[in-house]
Amino acid sequence: MDFLLAHWRLAAIAALFFVGVLARRAGWAGERQGRWLLNFVFHVGLPILIFGALAGVPMAREHVLLPVAAMGVALAGWAVAALAGKRLDLPRPAKGSLALCAMSMNISMIYPFAALSLAAEPFAELVMFDMGHAVLAWTVTTVVACRYGGHRDDIPVLLLRTLAAPPLWVLFIALLLNLADAPIPADWLTGTLRVGQACVLLVPLAMGLLVNARGLRRPEVWYAVGIRSALGLLVGLTLGWALVGTWGFDEQMARVVALGAAAPIGFTAVVLSARESLDIELAATAAAIAVFAGALWIPLAVTFV
């Protein structure tokens, strides 16, 4: 009981996922309702979460390489996913969802454990790493999703769909307010962040409505899980230790990069797959597997940072 109270977000994720599974099996809801929930999160929940998370993040000059490292990890995952999709001869929607799974990191899942195990400095460094992932997610990753969604050769439509994404505009606004040191009350930002976190909890509910046993038998699902966490850890370790000694980047930051790089598949992959009509079954199933696996290894991993 104490564990559930300390990690209520993880308990809520698991509970909502299984509520979705039961609702689908009982015939109360299905894929249409799951896609509606993801659309709501994309247009409402994520913008609120991004503003609350980024508008008040302290930006230190010596931490500049942490968001850069996050971007490097995500781009490396995209490259490997593209090769894997070609090797498996996947259809375009499946290639797109595989790439999104490789690029999207659920670092917020690490936060509850990190808050209990890490000192203030490494926790702040993890937040900075996450900021780099967020910037990439609503710029490059969104463009990747649109390209796989059938807008590759139509540049105006591609740019329009990318720029029309509400999370992207809110991201820019939050970063500008942060850089301008705008006097936003801390309590207001905290409340905004909590509302955003509550809205994003609709994603595991939608995943439960979308996942089915057939997805577990698809090899590309396991490729997605492996590329995101196993390859992510390898890239994070390599990149982190290669940066030690550069612009104040130390060994603790290298360990933070490795931890963040191994994060489970982010819900962003599921939301963008739904928006661009990609392989939602692949994204939802892989994300569910990665999240439940993460609940096992993350508590141990944070002790090494």
Secondary structure, DSSP 8 states (H G I E B T S, - for coil): -HHHHHTHHHHHHHHHHHHHHHHHHHTS--HHHHHHHHHHIIIIIHHHHHHHHHTT----GGGTHHHHHHHHHHHHHHHHHHHHHHHTT--HHHHHHHHHHHH-B-GGGTHHHHHHHS-HHHHHHHHHHHHHHHHHHTTHHHHHHHIIIIITT-HHHHHHHHHT-HHHHHHHHHHHHHHTT----HHHHHHHHHHHHHHHTHHHHHHHHH--HHHHT-HHHHHHHIIIIIIHHHHHHHHHHHHTTSTT--HHHHHHHHHHHT--B-HHHHHHHHHTT--HHHHHHHHHHHHHHHHHHHHHHGGG-
